[in-house]
């Protein structure tokens, strides 16, 4: 059974003017430009609308400089909204502010030792991969697996211990069923032989975070190898420039919750 249905809705939050105060390891890229980030954000929201999604865009919230990375505080699967407790303490209250906008879903609260960021959760066509790294731990994986099994008893959920990139999806996503795209910086012992794996050149590593949406696939702009791989798998490839979010360690998927 294919785990990726077509999406009808997306939730996004505008970046706050203080978004450069968020967490980042990419300081060598320089400080992000707010106006440019806002233009990139609007283009992303419009691209989701062009794919048929109804996009709810929440106002910026200066309490959360990383708060526009809405993918991390929740994992949504059918009617389930799993409320993640981030391994990054500064990001732990973001989910509370999203909850009222997800109240039509069944919100699941995991135990407090369960750490997880949505960026570590990769829904593939036939399985879910849960990265275990700096932001997500084994208890987080166990709690998410139990919650997903409550929705679909036979769902396959695999732990993927990794390092080298921030989130699992920063370095590995699925372009098409059984076709993975990978940043060579991602290191893992998890066996990937069940899929074809396209390894990007190091300078395109951040383009490993691709986002399939309703028959299209979103890919970071100016990454020719990633584009070529995407066009081989998918008729419609949407490229987006997210340079200002990359400066804050943000990947393509992290700016929206799709469901
Ligand atoms: C953080 O370090 O948490 C944010 N600055 C970036 C989060 C990006 N999230 C994602 O790729 N899922």
Boltz pocket constraint, residues with backbone or C-beta under 6 A from the ligand:
constraints:
  - pocket:
      binder: B
      contacts: [[A, 22], [A, 23], [A, 24], [A, 66], [A, 69], [A, 71], [A, 72], [A, 88], [A, 91], [A, 118], [A, 119], [A, 120], [A, 167], [A, 170], [A, 248], [A, 249], [A, 250], [A, 251], [A, 252], [A, 253], [A, 254]]
      max_distance: 6.0
